[in-house]
Amino acid sequence: MKKITGLKRKDLLGIEELGKEEISLILDTAKSFKEVSVRPIKKVPALRGKTVVNLFYEPSTRTRISFELAAKRLSADVINISTSASSVVKGESLVDTAKNIQAMAVDAVVIRHSAEGSAHLLSKELKASVVNAGDGSHEHPTQALLDMFTIREHKKNIEGLNVVIIGDILHSRVARSNIWGLTKMGAKVKLVGPPTLIPPFVKSLKVEVFYRPEDALSDADVAMCLRIQRERQTSNFFPSIHEYVKVFNLTMERLKLARKDCLVMHPGPINRGIEISSEVADGTQSVILEQVTNGIATRMAVLYLLLAQKSKVEWGTRRRRV
């Protein structure tokens, strides 16, 4: 295969459209950037002069702050737009908002929106790069990338690993992106959840489906829990939270069924005692906080690979101490 030296695309809209080599390139670049966060001065000049706008139509803590820190550590100028304090409340459409932002000569728009396909829509309208930070229940590509980066740091390689994803698969953009990414990188993915929360489309993918965690965890190298997406549910998909906890909560007893070095992951925010017990979330096998740390390096890699190729700043400048 021909070696890829850069992302030959303007936008990052989803994992489904990325090739294995592109995913590897992002993960390798993230590895190079991770050491920036432990420097006394956490900044490199790779995107100096570039402007990144974070346009979030949904609440977010980790993702928004992570993108902001990633851009600032690359020396880009960052603008955060809260739609509750913008012209959106006056009825301005998504496309009009973005076109007005584009008119201010920005270089990238990071968007989170409740509508599936919103990032794709903007990418067709804007000259600026568009990064999907989550579009409805569709995809959350940078979360999957940071998850794969975290797995690779611990396991050295993703190919051949058994990854179990437990929870609300139906409404989870994280699950979709991870399914695409992990299978492309050679992992064996098992999905676990109530039958009502397993979407029909997974039958066409290279995954196995289970309805009890005990049936899937026996050879797990990674156990990833998902939050119940109650804000996206339009009806009752299981009898009660109590019933869900009884059957699907990742407890220490259930974790003991997995391999001894099984990693425990969660994209956050955690509902302790519902999808995962505190004992497991805070245990020695948990890499949940590492995921947050690695999110900055991964998003630095994405922004760099999309924007630096349009700049005269060379990648080698990242090694210059400031």
N, C-alpha and C positions, 0 to 999 in steps of 0.2 A: 504493500500500500504506500501511496505517496505521503511523505511526511508533511503535516500541516504546521506552518510557522506562524499563523495568525488566524483569527476568526474571520472567515470570508463572508461576513454578513454585517448588516448595519445594526440589527436588533437582537436581543435575547428574549424570545417570546415563550419558549417552552423547551422541555427536554425531548419531547417526541420528535422534534425536527433536527436535533443534534446527532451527529455521528459519534462513534466511539472515540475516534481520534480527537475530535473537538472537545469532548468531555475530559479526556486525558490531558489535553493542553491546558484547560482551565484549572484542573486539579494540580498540575505541575507548577503552573504560574502562582497559584494560591500558596503552595509550599514555599516558593521564593519570597512571597510577601509576608509570610507569617512572622518572620523575625523583626519586621518593622515595629510591631506592637510591643516589643520588649525593649526597644531602644529608649534611652533617656529622652530624646526628642523624636516623637512618633510621627515622622513625616518624611516623605520623599517628593521630589519635584516632578514626578512622571506626568501629572496632568495639570501642571501649572498653566493658568490662563483659560482652562476649561470651566464651564458652568454646568452644574447638575441640579435639576429640580426634582424634589421628592413630592409627588402629587398623590396624596393618600385620601381616598374616599371612604375608607373603612378604618376603624381603630387599629392601632398597632403600637407596640412598644419595641420589641426586639428588632423586627425587620427595619422599621424606619430609622431607629438610632444606628443600627448596623450599617445601613447604606450611607447615612450621614457621616459616620466616622470613617468609613471606607473612602469616601470621596475626599474628605478633609485630609486624611493621611496621605493621599496622593496629591495634595496641594490644590485640588479643585475648589472653586467657589460653590457653595451649596445654599440653595433656597428651599425651605420647607413650606409647603402650602397645606394648610388645614382647610378643607372644603367648608367647614362650618363657619369660617371667618372669611370666605371668599365670595366672589360673584355667583358661585353655584347656588347659594341660597336665594339669589334673585332670579333664578331660572335659567342661567347660562348653561348651555349644553357642554358635554365632555369635549367634543371636537372644537367648539368655539373657545373654550377655556385653554385647550392645548395650543390652538393656533395663535392665540394672543401671547402665550408663553413663548412660542416659537419666534414670534415677531420681535422678541427681546434678545434674539440671537443666542439661545441656550444650546448646549451641545448634547445633553441627554435628559430624558424624562423618565424617572422611575415611577411607575404607576401601580397602585393597588386599588381595585374596584370590585364591587359586588357582582358586576355583570360579566359573564363568560364571554371572552372574545374582545374585551375592551382594549387590551394591549395590542392585539392584532389590528383593530380599527385605527388606533392612533398611529401605528407604524406605517400605515398606508397614507396617512394625512401629513405626517411630519418629516422634515429633513433630518431632524435630530434623532439620535439613537433612542430607542424605547426599550426599557428593561421591565419585564413583567415581574412585579412583586406580589402577585397573587390576583387572579381574576376569577371571582366566584368559586365554583367547585371544580374549575378546569385544571389549572396548573399553578405551581409555585416553584419555578425552576431553580432559583438560587438556594432554596431550602434543601432541595434534593442534592444539589452540588455540594453544599456544606456537609450534608449527611454522608455523602460518599467520601468526601475528603477526610472526615472524622474516622470513618470505617477503615479507610486505607492507611491512615496513620497508625492505627492499632494492629491491623491484620496484614499490612504490607501489600496485600493484593485483594481485589474484590472478586475476581473470577473464582467460581467454585464454592463461595460462601453460601450458607443457608440463612436467609433473612426472613424473619417472621414479622409481619405487620398486623397489629391487633387493634380493632376498633371500628370507627365510623368510616369505612372505605367509601361509601356512597357519596358523601358530601366533602370528602377530603381532597383538596388540591395537592397537598403534600404526598398523599398516597399515590395519586396518579403520576406525579413527577418522579417519585422514587421507583415506581414500577417500571416506567420507561427507562430510567437511568440505570438501575441495578441490573435489569435483564440485559441491557445493551453491554454492560461491563462484565457479564458472565455469571452473575449471582443467581441462585435459585430462590425465588420469592414465594412465600406462603402467606396467604391472606386469611385472617381470622376475624369473625364478627357474626352478629345475628344475621340470619338469611335476608332479612329486610334491609340490611345495610351493606349488602354485597351487590354492586351494580352488575347488570347483565353483560356489559361490555368486556369484563375481565375474562369471560369464557374464551374470548378470541386471543388472549395474551398467553405468554408462557409462564403462567402462575398456577399454583394449587390453591384450592379453597377449602377451608375448614370452618367448623362452627363451634369448636371447643378449643381453647388454648392448649389443653393437655395433649391433643392429637397432633399438634404442630411443633411443639417446643423441644421434642426429644433430641434433635440434632442441631438446634439453633446456634448459630454463631453471633447473631444479632437479633434482639427483640426490640421492636419499635412500637411504642404505644401511641395511639392517636386520641386527640380530644373529641368528645362527643360534640358535634357541631349543632347545638340546639338552636342557634340563631338562623340556621339554614333549613331546619326541619319544618315541614308544613303539616305534618301529622305525627301520630305516635308510632314509632318504629319498633318499640319494645315495651313490655308491660309497665315497667317503672325503672327508675334509677337503681333502686334497691335490687331488682332482679338483674340488671346489667352488671352491677358490682359483684353479685354472687357468682355470675358465670364468667365474666371477662376481665375483671380487675387483675392486673399483674401483681400477684403477691409473691412473697419470698418462697412459699411452698411451690408455686407454679414455676418460678424461675429456676428452682433446683432441678427441674426436669430438663433444662437446657444444658449445653456444654458449660464446664466450669469457668471458662473464660468468655462466656457470652456477654456481649456489650448490651447495655440497656440504654435506649434512646427515646427521646420525646421532642417534638418540634416546639412545644409550648404554645400557649400557657398551660400549665399542669392543673388539672382538677384532682388534687390529692384525695386518695381514698375512693375515687370513681374509676378512672382508667388505670391508675397505678398507685400502689401503696407508698407511703412516705419512707418506709424501710427500704424499699427497692429504689425509689427515686434518689435517695441520699446514700445509697450503698456503694460499696467499692467497685461494683461493675457498671455503675452509672457514668455515662459520659455526657449527660445533658448539658452541664455548664460548659464543657469543652465544645459542644456544638455551637453555643453562643459565641465563644471566643473565635472559633474557626469561621463563623459567618462573616466576620470583618475581612479576614484574609481572602475568603472566596469571593466576596463582593468587590474587593479591591481588584482581584484578578479579572472579573467580568468587566468592570468599568475600564480598566486599563486596556484589555484586549479589544474592546469596542471603540475606544476613543483615542488611544495613543497612536494607532496606525494613521490617524488623521493629523498627527502632530509631528513636529520636527524633533521632539524630545525623544532621545533614544532610551531603550529599556535598560541599558547598562548604567544609566544615571541612578538607578535605584540603589546601587551599591555605594554611592557617594555618601559619606557620613556628613550630617549637618549639625 
